[in-house]
Amino acid sequence: MNDKNIAFNTKTIHGGQEPDKAYGAVMPPIYQTSTYAQTTPGGHKGFEYSRSANPTRTALENSLASIEGGEYGLAFSSGLAAIDAVMKLLSPGDEVISTNDLYGGSYRLFTKIFEGFGIRFHFVDMKDAHKVAELVNDNTKLLWVETPTNPMMNIIDLKAMVKIAQEHKLLLAVDNTFATPYLQRPLELGADIVMHSATKYLGGHSDVIMGGLIVKNKELADRLYFIQNASGAVPGPMDSFLVLRGIKTLHVRMQRHCENGAAIAHYLKKHPKVEKVYWPGFEDHPNHEVAKAQMNDFGGMISFVPKGGQFEDAVKIIENLKVFTLAESLGGVESLAGHPASMTHASIPKEEREKSGVVDSLVRLSVGIEDVEDLKNDLEQALSHF
Ligand SMILES: *Cc1c(COP(=O)(O)O)cnc(C)c1O
């Protein structure tokens, strides 16, 4: 379907999709095949080997491009594989500027793998665009942005980052995992690359690991496609099918995630045992105005610090939750609770962690789409345990 003139809520269902060519199947078949019959050497129907392309994956890649307002989508076997592909655009000596409360796995990939290949990373408080601009030098090639950040829910001004990137001819890549294109579409603001851990909201059901990249520029798409095929971190057809199915309900799920997220954020903020709540929808959030300008709503991710809480108190609260499940990850229909200091952010040294606010008692919630009263009641009883 030509999707230039359809709304986002229609793109999630129809964007880039057409009935299957073989039998008209409305849902893309799971083409569980590694290879394709050729009539003569090179005589194939656009598919020759499933690392290079697979019809189920192509259907997903077209959907990704559509919902992000891009031209080209590329699916990877995980979010980190997608980030890995972006870093392979660089050469030894190149420099990257990124945020100092980055997703732990991205930080680990940058510092433990790519620094070893001669790429230099600077981690800075990207809320302050001046600090980013100050670090740019002749070797700088890429800005790697995550907003809202994980787990502190900081908001980075995408327009300010676009300005710096354009001024210095840098690539601007945005990890859009937390916001999803329902809330924010960085390509429309001038970013070059959008990255997703489709494991989270795009898949939406905590049943698959997957990554994605979306770009507008053909030359950049070609370079990334070359890396995708040459390095080979591609998802299988079954997983591609699952994420494509997840995307079809992205807009209705996100609407409920946002509603429940707002209700839980306000509930926690008023709670006598809660010291601080991090959620970009609060008017006193330091970058609330930027969030309002670049996002359509504020999402279902919330972090909070229990009053006077220590490591053990956070653990006690989390262990007593019954509707919220203690688990890594986020963005599924079910509510999850996590403890960044010992889980997602354990790979970041304590000193670095605390500099950005990830204290030992911080609790992170991925608010799901259950009945919100059940979620509140669950938090109420869990908070009574410390
Ligand atoms: C989970 C996550 C990733 C990594 O994705 P995987 O699918 O786990 O490899 C990257 N960025 C953010 C913000 C994430 O939440």
PDBQT file of the ligand as one rigid body, heavy atoms in Angstrom, charges set to zero:
ROOT
HETATM    1  C1  LIG A 401      16.623  -3.498  25.313  1.00  0.00    +0.000 C 
HETATM    2  C2  LIG A 401      17.237  -2.263  24.779  1.00  0.00    +0.000 A 
HETATM    3  C3  LIG A 401      18.284  -2.332  23.847  1.00  0.00    +0.000 A 
HETATM    4  C4  LIG A 401      18.895  -3.646  23.404  1.00  0.00    +0.000 C 
HETATM    5  O1  LIG A 401      18.014  -4.420  22.666  1.00  0.00    +0.000 OA
HETATM    6  P1  LIG A 401      18.026  -6.023  22.654  1.00  0.00    +0.000 P 
HETATM    7  O2  LIG A 401      16.861  -6.357  21.812  1.00  0.00    +0.000 OA
HETATM    8  O3  LIG A 401      17.908  -6.479  24.078  1.00  0.00    +0.000 OA
HETATM    9  O4  LIG A 401      19.334  -6.441  22.075  1.00  0.00    +0.000 OA
HETATM   10  C5  LIG A 401      18.787  -1.128  23.374  1.00  0.00    +0.000 A 
HETATM   11  N1  LIG A 401      18.299   0.059  23.780  1.00  0.00    +0.000 NA
HETATM   12  C6  LIG A 401      17.299   0.153  24.675  1.00  0.00    +0.000 A 
HETATM   13  C7  LIG A 401      16.795   1.498  25.086  1.00  0.00    +0.000 C 
HETATM   14  C8  LIG A 401      16.741  -1.003  25.211  1.00  0.00    +0.000 A 
HETATM   15  O5  LIG A 401      15.750  -0.902  26.106  1.00  0.00    +0.000 OA
ENDROOT
TORSDOF 0
